[in-house]
Amino acid sequence: MSTLAHHATQATSAATQPGYRTLWRWHFYAALFVMPFLIVLAITGTLYCFQPQIEPLLYPQRLVVVPQAAPRITEDVLLATARAAMPRNARAVTAVIANAPDRSTEFVFRLADGEQQSVYLNPYNGTVLGTLSVDHRFMQVDRMLHRKLLLGKTGELLMELAACWTLVMIATGIALWWPGAAGSLGRALVPRFALRGRPLWKNLHAVMGIWLALGALAFVLTGLPWSGWWGKQFKALATTANLGAPPGSWGELPLRSALPAGMTGTAHEEHSAHVDSMPGMVMDDLPLPLTPWAVGDVPVPASTRDGSHATSALPLGRVVALAASLGVTSGYDVALPGSASGVYTISYFPPDPREERTLYIDQYSGAVLKDIRYADYGAVSKAVSYGTSLHMGRYFGLANQLICAAISIGLAAMAVTGFVMWWKRRPRGSVGAPSRERASPPMRGWKTGLVLLGIVFPLMGLTLLAVWLADRMVATRVRRPA
């Protein structure tokens, strides 16, 4: 009983320290905004981490085959079979090259209405196993929920803001926990299940928050480079400082594919209308499921006429054999040429960032126009590549997946415990924000930190300013006599 009284005294003294209620108030605002997004991110992120295990269970008839001793059918025969199985106006855009003995072969087609559809074949006998919509398959929907809430650009910006406000939530949460931990750090890191009611929820929330703070910070910092607005600005800044994408990403190197003699600029007109064959395209515009962060803005090669080349495009099998000779054997995607001026683009995005490869191959001569490797990345891109692999639970296998899942589920539990605490103490008819301090403490360090955070993340800076102004207006209205 005396131990509980001691902890209660510690909590009371912490709550009366200058600045405590101000920090609590900002922690409340941050959590109020972040909590629903955090739950969505936690659930969708955990599912996406286990994509390699989940998808074969969801689509076993399409993705899984019985391994056989018979030789596999060549990529060209399989592609021809896939073309015959699809509507005449469908066009093959991507080949997924995976040599696992128990997995089917996948080709992605673009239909006349613009939708992309995958067709799966048994690589041993060429049987068509079925099709799946690329945009509506479970894991793609989960990924778009994780990134955009299925709301397009608006959802993308909301998720970006939620990630930024999570930084405020983490920082203020640690600051609120610290005074109570100063006396006994060991006890402050262990849940006190002897407590009851709201004190128990508060203790669980605080202890979980500290244990998860580092993981949450890592999730935010490794996810933000992929965000729709800030991530693009960050990539541009890193590239300008020669710390991001490799040379050629922004047009320093002319990457060209040769158009053979006898072919006119209007040849293959049925292809030229498609988006993946337009001039000025970059890697992120190609029909590839994922590309390394460092090469997302690399321009796709254009074509010039050169009479020294053959008059027909190389078959896919030759490109696969060429990739194997260069050390890329399985687990990669090939964006097929979208027009007479296109190239084969190979994107290898393995769990180990050091093995990432992006190759442009002339579709007529087989010449390697560009081979971008991890060693070509700038320092920032190398760091982002490692962060991405860890964030997605790919870098060190199942253990990485389990750690990411534990952090994600823990963050969802944080949102739940925070909600319960708020629900138990909220006044009726009020949001229940913590009361303001009578005398506003200086808190110069915090104010400086928030200003810097707003400068680094401008969208968040605008919302910080909006929340601060709204809070001031409410406070002024409350003080004003009736």
N, C-alpha and C positions, 0 to 999 in steps of 0.2 A: 504494500500500500504506500509505503514511503517512497519507493522508486517511482510510482505513478505520480505522486505529488511533486517529486523533484522534476519530472519531465513536464508536468503542467506548469510549474514555476518557470522553467526554461522557455516554454512556448509563450507564456504571458510576457516575459521580459523581452523576448525577440519581437513580439508584436508591438511593443511600445517603443522600439528603437526608431530614431528619425529616419524617414524614408521607407520604412517597412510597408506602410499602407499604400504608398505611391507605387512601389514595386508590385504589391499584390494587385493593385488596380490594373496595371499594365499587363500583368500575368493573366488576369481575368479577361481583359479585352482580347489578348492574343489567343487564349484558349477558346473563347466564345466563337471566334472566327475559324480557328484551325480544327477544332474537334470533329465536326462532321467530315471534313476532307481527310483528316488523319485516319478515320475509320475506313473510308473508301480506299485510301492509299495502302493501308495495312492489309486489307483483305485481298485486293487485286494484286498487290506486290507479292504477297505470299504465294498466291496461285501461279503467278507468272514465273516465280523462281523454280517451280516444279513442273514447268512446261514439258521437259523431256519425259517425265514419268506420266503426266496426266494425259497428254494428247493421244498416245497409243491406246489408253484405256477408253477414251471417248470415241475414237474412230478406228477400232481394231481391223475392221474389214478392208479399210482403205490403206492404212499405214503399215500394217504388219503382214508379213508373208512367212511361209515356212522355208527355212534355209534348205538349199538343195546342193548336191554335189555337181550338178550340171553347170556348164559355163553360163555366165550372164549374157543376155542379148545386148548388142551394141547400142550406144546412145542414139545413133542415127535411126536405127530400126524402131526403137521405142518411141522416138519423137515422131516418126512417120505414122506409127500406130495411134499415137495420141492425137495427131492432127486429123486422122480419119474418123476418130471417135467424137470430135468436136464439131460444132456447126461450121459450115464452109466459110463464113465471114469472121470466124474466130482466128486470132493470130497468136502464135507462141511468142511469149516475151521473156520467160525465164526458165532455165533448167536448174533443178536442184540436184547437185552431184553428191550422193552419199552412198558409200560402198558397204554399209553394214549389211551382213548376210540376211538379217531378219526384217529388213525394211524395204518398202516399195520404192519405186522411182516416181518422182513428181515433176510435172511440167506445169507452168502457169500460163494461162491463155487470157488475152483480153477479148471480151465479147464485143459485139457491135454497139451495145449500149454503154460501153466503157467499164462495165463490171469485170473484175478479174476472177478467174475460176481455176482451181487446181484440178488436174486429172492425174490419177494414180494408176500405175501399171505394175504387174508382177515382172520383175527383171529377169526371171528365169524362163517364162513361157510367153510373155507379152500380153497376158490377159489384162483388160482394162478393169480395174477394181472399183472405180467410181470417181465422183467429183466432189469438190467442196468449194463454197464461195470463200475467197480469200478474205473479204471484208467482214463476213458474218460468222466465220468459224469462231469457236468459243474463246480461244486464246487471243485472237486479234481483237475481239470485243473487250476482253479483259484488259488488254494493253491500252486500248483507246479510252477505257474508263480510267485507267491509272494516269494517263497523260492528259486527257482532255474532258473527262466526264461525259464523253459522247456529245459534247456541245461545240465542237469545232474550236475556233480561235478563242471564243469567250471562255470555254472550259479550260483551255490551255493557260490563259492568263490567270484564271482563278486558282488553278493548281500551282502556278508559279508564285502567286501571292501567298498561298497557304504555306508553301515551303519557306518563304522568306519570314513570315510571321512565326513559323516554328522556331527560328533562331531567337526571336524575342522571348518566346515562351520558355525555351531552354535556359537562356541567360537569367531571366527573372526568377525562374523556378529554382535554379542553383543558389541565387542570392537570397531567396526566402528560406531555403533549407539551411544555409551555412551558419547563421547565428545559433541555431539549436544544435548544430553538430560540433561547434567549437569546443564544448566541454568534453564530449565523449564521441569521437569520430566513429569508433567501432560500433557503439550502440545505435548511432544514427544511421548506420548502413544495414541494420537488421530489423525486420518487421516486428512490431510489438503486438502480438495477437491477444495479449491480456486486456487491451483496450476494448471499449465498446462504443457503438454508435458512430457519430461523425468523427470523433478523435481517431478511431480505428481506420476509417476510410482515408482520413488525412495522412495518417502515418504510412499506410500502404501506398498512397499516391506519391508521397515524398520519397520513400525508399526506392520504389520502382523507377521513379523519375531520375534519381541519381545514377542507378545502375544502367539505365537506358540512355542517359544523356549523350555519351560518347557515340553510341551506335546511331542515335537519331541525328546527331550532328554530321556523322559520316554519310548517312543516307541523303541528307539535304545537300551537302556540298558535292556529292558525286552525282546527284540527280539534276542539279541546276544547270550544268553545261548542256543538257539536252532540252532545256525548256525553250518554248517557242520564241520569246522575245529576248530575255536577258541572255540566254545561251548563244543566240546568234551574234549579239553585240560582243559578248565575251570572246567568241571564236574570232571575230574580226579583229579585236584588239590584240589577241595573242598572235595572230598571223602578222599583223602590222609590226609587232615587236620581234618577229622571227622566232617566236616561241611556240607557235601552233602548228598549222598544217605544213606539209612539205612543199618544196619549191614546185611551182606549176599550178598550185591550187587557185591562184588568183590571176592566172594568165601570163606569168613570167616566161613560161616555156610553151612554145607552140606545139601542141600534140595533134598530129594529123594522121588520118587514115587515107590510103590511096584509092581513088576510084579508077577502075580499070578502063582501058580504052574500049570504045564502042558503047559504053553506058552513058546515057545522057543524064542531065540533072533531073529529068522528069521520070526516069526509070523507077519502077516499083512505086508508082503513084499511090497505090493503095496503102503503103506504109507511111508516106511522108506526112499524112494528115494527123498521125498520132502524136501525142504529147512527148513521147520518149524519143522522137527523132528531130525535135525542133532545135535550131541553133541556140547556143547559150545555155544549154542544159548542164547541170552539175550532177554529181554522183547521187545526191539525195533525191533527185528527180527521177532516177531510173527505177524500173519495177523490181526492186530488190527489197527483201524483207527487213534487213538490217545492214548498215554499212558502218565501218569504224568512224568515230567522231572526227578524227583528224582529216579524213578525206571527203567529208560530206560536201564541201564546197569546191572540190576539184572539178574543173571543166571537162565535160565529155568531149573527146576529140572530134574535130570536123574533118571533112574530106576534101581532097583536091584530085584532079584527074592526072593519072600517071600511066602512060601507055606500056610501062614495063611490067605491069601486073597481069595476073590471070583474069579471065573474063567471067569467072563464076566464084561464088563465095565458098569458103572452106566448110566442110561438114562439121557438125558439132563434135563428132568423135575425134577429129584431128585436133581440135582445140583442147579437148579433155586430155589427150595424149601429150600435147605440148605443155599443159599445166602440170601434169605429172612429172615431166622431164625437168621442170623448174622447181619441183619439190612440193607442189600443191596437189594432193592426191585424193582427198575426200573431205566432205563437210563444207562445201562452198557452193556459191550460187553463180550462175552465168547469165548476165543480161544479154539476150540475143540482139543482133543488129536490128534496128527498127526501120532502116531504110538502106538504099544503095550506098549511102555515105556513112553508115554506122560502123561500129566496131563491136567485137566481143569484149564485154567487161566482166572480169572475174573478181568477185568479192569474197575474200576468205576472212571470216570473223570468228576465230576460235576462242576458247576460254582463256588461253595464255596470250596476252596482248603482244608479247614479243614475236609471235608467229603471224600476226596480221599481215595480209598481203592484198594489194589491189593491182590488177594487171589490165592493161588495154592491149588488145590483140587485133591487128589489121585483119579484117574478115576475108581478104583475098590472098595476101601473101603469107599470113601467119607471123608477120614481124611483131615483136613485142615493142609497142610504142612507148610504154612506160611501165615500170615495175616499182610500185611504192611499198616500202617495207617499214617496219617499226623504227629501224635505225634512221629513217629519213624524217621522222616526226620531230617537232620542236619539243622543248622540255615540258611545256604545258600539256600538249597533246599526249605525251607519254604518260604523264600523271593522270590525265582524264581517262586514258585507255585502261589503266590499272583500276581506277576508281569505278569505271563502268562494269568491268568484269566482276569486281567484288560486290557492287550494288545489285547485280543481277543474279548473284549466287552461282557464278560460273567458274571462278578462278581455281578453287581447290575442292571441286566436286561436291559430294553430298554434305560434307561438314560445312561448307560455305552456304549451301542451301538451308541447312538447319539453323545456322546462326542468323541468317537473314530472316527466316521465319520467326525465330524467337524474338528478335528485335521488333519485327512488324506486329506480332500478336501482343507483345508487351506494350507497344505504343497504343494499340487499340484499347487495351486494358486501362492504360492511363487516361484515355478519353472517357471511358466508362466511369472510372472512379472519380474523375473530376466532375462529371455530370452529377453523380450521386451526391457528392459534397455540396455542389451548388443547390441541388434540389432540396436537400435537408435544411439548408440555412436561408433559402430565398424568402423574402417577405412577399406576401400576397399582393398581386397587382403591380409588382416591380421586377425589373431585370435582376436586381440584387447585386449590383456592382459594389465592391468594397468602398466604404466611405472615404472621403478625402481627408487628408491631414489638415489640422487647423492652420499650422504654419508650414508653408511649402519649403521643404529642405533644399539646400543648394544642389546636391547630387550632380556636380559638374561632370564627373566621370561618366555617369549614365547618359546624361544629355549629349555629351560629346560622342559616345558610342552610338547612340541612336541616329545622330546627324550623319556620322560616317557610314552607318548601315544604309541610311536613306540615299547617300551619294552613290555607294557601290551598287545598290539595287533601287534605281529610280522609281519604279512602279510602287515598290514598298514605301519609299520615301513620301510619295504623294498620299498614300493611305495613312501613313503615320501622322502626317500633317492634318489630314481630314479628321482622324480620330481625336487628335489633340484639340483641334478647334471645337469639335462637337462637345468634348468633355468640358472645355472652358465655358462654352455657352450654357450647358446644363448647370454647371456650378454657379455661374452668374445669376441664372434665373432662380436657383434655389435660395441664394443669399438675398435677392431682392425682396424687400418687405411687401406684404400683400396690400 
